[in-house]
């Protein structure tokens, strides 16, 4: 009888990292015989209950070949005050390594053959733990290969320039990447004096040097230039495996009867703009109101997932997914009479909507999104053109690719002072996507990209299916490691 080969996946905190890793685990366990998966999750002692609840809900949907191993929460009292997302995630994982070591000791004493560890971009410190047991580690890029190329390129720029990258006289362009203006460079690279920059640099160096291979949630037709560059021998990069698009197959909640789906059933085909900024994105109060006015002025149908504003951070909900009861206060920030004036034309829901069902609904004709990579891929898989409204992390770079390179999205622009996106701009772009010629072209291009993504996953002939099967074959051939 063939010994079961086990893959261990270490997931960073935050639903944006956890969801694609869960779906990778699902694809590995259900599509490859003789393979089991253990997902190891980390957490911090100051995480709100809502965040733990969301993670648990996602984990409860796992099929039997996948086991969940939650590590004990780490203490955060020594974390730097006002530390950024990248710093908090990195420190949480680093402090969890002793617990991860004990997990490996337990797994290696069992009957299953633990073949490999898979980490995401923030998990590079786990390479050392896996190496203690002779276990090779692979990285899974939950964002784009374009971001990966930029991270590797900035390793070189870091040693050449002392100024901020946004102040360079020429746009920054990673190998195979579009040119980036200063304001489009991902957030962690905007301030080289911040600890978040040091952490991303740290992870980039270690992945380039220590990873046995790098999987990416992308596919050849989506990022052809950068994938080709990364696969060239002279680039000095670990082997690259495009295995996407990997998106959720089902929602983590049983919400087929959600109010918004019933409302969508009553709308004309392709007439509704879905407005949602992901699990972590937030707007300031003034911007929230301008968005409301813009949607009203556009006179287009909309379904808006409205969340309470955050005056400090665009990613203010990254570590917490608040429930609808907590979010009801968000309605008080909408313009007076907004819901009454738009009744019949639009629907506002609090906190959460079943995004997969909304994007796959025939009434949905557009998606106003923060351009988080999970949401972007879900829009691509369902062929829904987008309005790009990036908020934080690498989302501005994603927006640039969607608008200028792939031409499947339109983009809203802030006022000349880069302070706020005005209602007139919002209304105009919404009308262009839903009714204009630019929207028709974006819809056609998105349909072509949807078909290409579907082809990439086809058994035997699809490029992404083939690359993942090659990796699984490699993992199954790895000898059983021994306890130290």
N, C-alpha and C positions, 0 to 999 in steps of 0.2 A: 504493500500500500504506500502510495506517495505521501511523503511528509509534507504537511501544510507549510507553505512559506508565509511568513508574517512580515508585513510592512508597518513600521511605526511612524506616525505622522505627528509632529509637534506643531500645534496651532498657536499663533500669537493671539492676544486679546483683541476683541473688536469683531463685530459681525462681518465686516468687510473682508477680514482675513479668514474667519471661521467658515463662512458659507462655501467659498470655493474649495476649501480643503475637505469639507464634508462631502461635497459632490465628487471630488477626486477619489475619496475613499469609497464612495458608493460605486463609482465606475470600475474601480479596481476589483472590489470584492464581488460584484455581480456579474462582471463580464469576463473574468479570468479565473478559470478553474484552478483549485489548489492554492488560492491566495486568500489570506485573511488580513485584516487591517485593524490596528489599534490606534485610536486618536487620543493623544495626550493633550489636555488643555491646562493652561495656567491662568491664574487670577490674582487679584490684589485684595487686601482686606478692606479697602475703601470703596470697592465697586458697589454701586447701588443695587438693591435687590432686583430691580427691573432688568438690569444687565444679565444677572445670573439666570433670571427667569427666561429671557430670550435665548440664552445659550442652551439651557435645559430643554426648551421647546424644540430647538433645532436638533439636539442630540436624541430626543425621544423618537424621531422619525427614522433613525438608522436601522437598516436591516440586520439580521442576526450575524452575518460574517464580520460585522464591525463591532468592536468593543470600545467603550469610552473609559478613559482613565483620567479623572480630574486630579490634578495635583493640589496640595494644600495651598490656601491663599498666602501670599507673601506680605510681610509688613511693609508699609509705605511711609512710615513716619520719618525716614531719613531721605526720602526723595526730595530733590531740589524744589523749592517753592516755585510755583507757576511753570513747572517743567512742561515741555511740549509733548505731543502725542508720541513722537518717535522715541523720546527719552524715557517716558513712562513704560512703553512696551518693552524696550530693550532692558531696562532695569528689572522689570517683572520677570522676564525670561532668565536673566542672569542669576537672580536670586532663587529661581526654581530649579537650577541645575542639580543640586544635591538630591532633590526628590526624583528628578529624571534618572539619575544614576541608580537609585534604588529600584525604579521601575525596570530598568534594563537587567538588573541582577535577578529580579523575579521572573521576567520573561525568558531569559536565557536558561533558567533552571527548569522551564516547562518543556512540553513535548514539541511545540512548534518551533520551526527554524526561523529566528529573526534575521532577516537578510539585509535590511537597509533602514535608515532613518531618513525621513523627508521633513525639511524645515521650510519656512517661508523667509522673506527677505530680512526679518528681524531676528531670526533664530540662529545666526551664525555661531554664537558662542556654544551651541550644543554640539558642534563638530568635535570639540575636545572630549566630551563625554562619550560620544559614539566611538571615537578612536581608541579609547581605553579598552573597549570590548572588541576591537577589530571590526567594527561595523561601518561600512561606507555610508556617506551621507550625500543626498541629492537635494537640490533646492527647487521649490515650486514657486514660480513668480506669479503672484496673484494679480499683478498689474501687467503692463505691456512690456514687450521686448524693447520697445523704444526707450522706456524708463531704464531698463537694465543697461542698454548701450550708453545712455547718458551718465549713469552712475559710474560705469567703468571709465568713460571719457573724462569725467570730472576728477577722477583719481590723478590723471595726468595734469589737468589744469591746476589742481591744488598745489602741485610742486613747482609750477611755473609762475603763477600770478599771486600777488598778495592782496589785491583789491577784491571787493565783492564782485561776483560773477555778473550781477546785474549792471555793474558799472563798466564792463568791458566795452571797448569802442565798436566791436563787431558782435553780431548775434552769436550765441553759442550753438554749435551744431555737433552732436555726437555722430559717430559713424553710422550711416544709413538712416539718420534721423532728420526731421525737418529743422530749419533754423528757428531758434528760440530767442525772442526778445527778452530783455531783462525781466519784465513783469510776468512772463510765461514760464520761467524757470521754477521747478517744483519748490514748495515752501521750505523744506529742510535745507535747501541750498541758498536761500535768500539771505541768511545771516550766518557768516562763517564763525562768528564769535559765540554763537549759541551751541549748547551741548548737543542739541538735536543734529546739527551738522556733523559734529565729531562722531556721533553714533552711526549715522548713515555711511559716512566714509569708512568707519571701522567694519561695518557689515559688508560693504562693497569689496573691500580688500580681501576679506576672508572668503567670501563666496568665489571670487575669481581664482583664488589660490587653492582652496580646499575642496570645493564641490566636485564630486565625481561626474556630475551632469546637472543641467538646469532645464527643468520643464517650464513651459510657459502656457498660460491660459490665453492662447491666441492660435492663429492658423495662418498658413502660408499666404493665402490671398488677402488677408487682413493687413499684414505687415511684411510684404515680400522683400523690400530693400534691406531692412534692418536684420531680418532673419538670415538673409544671404550673407551679409557682412559678418554677423556673429558666428556663422558656421565656417567661415574661412580660416584655414590653418594659421595664417600669420596674425590673426587677431588675438591670439593667446587667451582664449576663453574656454571654459569647460564645454563639453559637447552640449548642443542645444536641441531640445525636443519640443516643438510646438504640438501640444496635445489638446487644444481647445477647439471650439468654444465649450467650456464646462460651465453650465448654468444649472440652477435649481430645476428639478423636474416636477416638484410639488412644493406648495407652500408649507411652512412649518405649523400653520394653524388650519383648522378645518373651517374655512370661511366661504364655502361655495354659496352660502345663502347671504353673504355680506350685502348690506343695503346698496352699495355702489354698483354691484354686479346686476342687481335687479334694475337699477336706474339705467345702466348701460344698455340693457336689453330693450329699452324704450327709445333709444337714440338712433338716428340714421347711420348707416354704414360709413365708417371712416370719418365721422364728424367731430369726435371728441378729442381734445388735447388733455393728456394726462400730465399733471404737475406734481412732481415729487422730488425731494432732495435727499433721498436715501435714508439710511438708519441713523446717520450722524450729522447730517447737514442742517444748519440753522441760518436764519436771516435776522438782521436787526429790525427793531420795530418800524422804523421809517421805511426800510426796504420792503418789509412785509406788506405795508399799506400800499406802497407804490405798485407792488405786484397785483394786489387786489384790484386797484383802479385800472391797471393795464389790462387785466383779464376782462373786466367789465367793458372797457372801451373797445376791445377787439370785436365784441359781439359774436364771438365764437363759443361753441360749447366746450366746457372744461370740467374735469374731475380733479380737484385739488386736495392733496393730503397736507393739511395745514398744521404746523407745529408752533408751539409757543416760541417767541423770539429769544435770541441770546445777544446781548449787547457787546460781548467780549470776543467770542470765537465763532468762526464760520463752521467749525467742526465741534460745536458745543455739546452735541449729544453722542459723540463717538463712543464713549464708554458707558452710555446709559440709553436704553430704549424705553422711554416713558410710556405708560399706559394711557388709554384714552381718557380716563378720569382726570389724570394729571394734566393732560393736554387741552381739556375743555376751556381752560383759561385763555388758550390761544385765540379763541373766537373773540375775546374782548378787545383784541388788538386790530381786528378788521375794521374798515371804515363803517361808520354808522349806517345801517340800512343796507349794507352790501348784500347780505344773503337774501333779503327780501327782493331787492332790485334784480338779482340774477336768478331768482327762482324759476325753474323751468329751463334756463339756459346752462346753468352750472350747478355742481354739487360740491360742497365742502365736507370732507370727513376729517376726523381728528386722529392725529398720530400715525395711523397705519391703514394701509389698504392692501389687498392681496395682489401684489404687483404682477405676478405671473399671469393670473387670470385677467387682469386689466389689459396688459400688453397683448395678450392673445385674443382678446375680444374683438369681434369684427367692427364694433362701433369706434374703437380707438384708432385715431388717424395721426397722432403725433405724441411726442413725449418731451416735455420740458424737464430737463434733468441736470443734476450737478456734475454729470459725467464721471461718476465713480465707475470703476471698470466693471464691476458686477452688473450694475444697471445698464451700462453701455452694451455689454454682451447680450443681456436679456432683450434689449431693444433690437439688436442685430438679429438674433435668433428668430424674433417674431416679425422682422421686416418693418419696424415702425420708425419713421424718420424723426429726427430730434431737433430740439432747440437747446443749445449748449449754454449752461449757466454755471460755470465752474466755481467752486467755493474754496477748496483747500487741497493740501497734499499735491499730487501730480495732476489734478483735474484740469488745470489750464492747458497743460501739454496734451492731455487727452482731447480736449476741445479743439485745439489747433489741428490735430490729426483728423478728427471727424469733419471739421469744416473745410479746411484748406486742401487736405490730401485725399481723403475718401469722398468728400462732398456728399455726405449723408445727413448733414446737420446745418442749421443756421445758428448764428450766435448773437446774443444780446450784448450791447456795449454800454459801459457806464458813461456818465456825463463827462465833459472835458476835464473835470477835476478828479476823475476816477473815484468819486465818492459814492455814487448811487446810480442804479439803473432806473431811469425815469419811466413813468407810465406810458408816455407817448412811444418810446422805443419798444417797450414790451408789447403794446398793442399792435404796432407795425409789424414786428417780427412774427407774432402769433398769426396775424392775417396772412403774411407771406407764406408761412409754412402750410397753413390749412387751406388757403384759397389761391395762392399765387403760383407763378411759373417756377420759381425757385423751389417751392415745396413739392411740386410735381416731379421735378428732376431729382430732388433728394429722395423722394419716395421710390422712384425707379431704381436709383443706385442702391438704396437700402435693400430692395427686393433681390437684386443681384448678389449683394453681400450675404444675405440670408441663405440663398441657394448654395453659395460657395461654402459657407460654414456647415451646412447640412452635408454637402459632399465630403468635406474633410473628415467627418465622423463615420462615413460608411464603412462597414466591415470589409476587410481585405483591400479595398481599393482606395480608401480615404487616407490622406497623408497623416492626419492626427491620430487616427486609429492605428495606423501602421507604426508610428513612432512610439506610442504607448505600449503596444504589443512587444516591440523590440526591447523596451525597458523592462517589462515584466519578465521576459525571457532571460535578460541579464541578471535580474534579481534572483530568479529561481536557480541559476547556475552558481551563485555565490556559496562557498563552503560554509558550514555551520560554525559560527564563532564560538570561542570557549570562554568560560568565566575566568577572570584573572586570578 
